[in-house]
Amino acid sequence: MQEITPDQPKKKFEVKLRSDGSGGIEKAIFVDDEMLDWQIDMNSYMDAMRMGPMYQREIQRSIEEHFIESLSDFIGRKVTMEEIKEAIKTGWI
């Protein structure tokens, strides 16, 4: 995975609501108008959260790491959580 360099253009980053295909609404991330196909299995997440507070931090960390890795692969360069937070505010990553 490549690091960002000053000559690489930033990509448009949007969090939008969209149909989930079964009558509901979900949030989705779009980079340069292409949807990132990533989501949490909410049933597994809720089961894990019921395991107690000592597991919750680890679960959150694991989800964050997986998300950063997936988004980095999708964009084609390594990104950080700080870059993602800034992209949510500015619309660019």
N, C-alpha and C positions, 0 to 999 in steps of 0.2 A: 504494500500500500504506500502510496507516495504522500509526502508532506506537502502542504500548500506552500507555494512560492508566490512572490509578488506578481508574476506574469500570468498566473492562473485567474481567469475570471470567476467571480462569485456566481453562485447559482441561486435562482429564486427559490424561496422556502416558504411554504404555506401550510397552515393547519386549517382544514376545512371540514365542515359537516357534510356527510353524504349518506345515501341510503345504504343499509347493510344487506339489502337483497331479500330480507324477510319481513319487511314492513317497519323496521326500526331505523334509527339514525345512529351513526357512529362518527367519531373524529378520525380523519385520515391525514397523513402528511404527503404533500406533493412537492417534489423537487423538479424545477423547470417543467411544471405541468404534468409530470409523471408520478403516479401514486406509488409510494413505498408500501409494499405488501408485507406488513408486519403488524402483529397484534398479540395481545396476551390472552391465553386461555383462561377466562374468568373463573370457570369452575375449579380448575387446578389452583389458581391464585387464591380463591376463597378457602379452599381446603388447606392450603399451606398457611394462610394467615391464622386459621383456627388452631394451629400447632402451638401458638403462644408467642409472647413478646420476644423471647430470646431468638426466635427464628425470623421474625418480621424484618429486622435490619438486614439479615443475610439474603432474604428473598428480594428485598428492594434493591440491594447491591447487585445481585445476579441479573435482575431484570434490566437495570441500568446498563450494565456491561454488555449484555446481549443486544440491547437497543443501539448503543454506540457502535458496536461492531457491525451490526446490520446496516445502519445508516452510512457508516464509513465505506462498506462494500458497495452500497448502492450509488454513492457519490463518486467513488473511485479514488478517495484519499482519506487519510486518517482525520477524524474530527474528535473534538472533546465535548464534554457536557457543557462547558462554558460557552463554546461556539454554538451549540444547539440552543441554549437559553437566549443568547444574543440574537440568533436567527429568528426565534419566535417573536422577539420584539421588533426587529428591523425588517424581516422578510427576505434576508439574504444570508447565504452560508458559503 
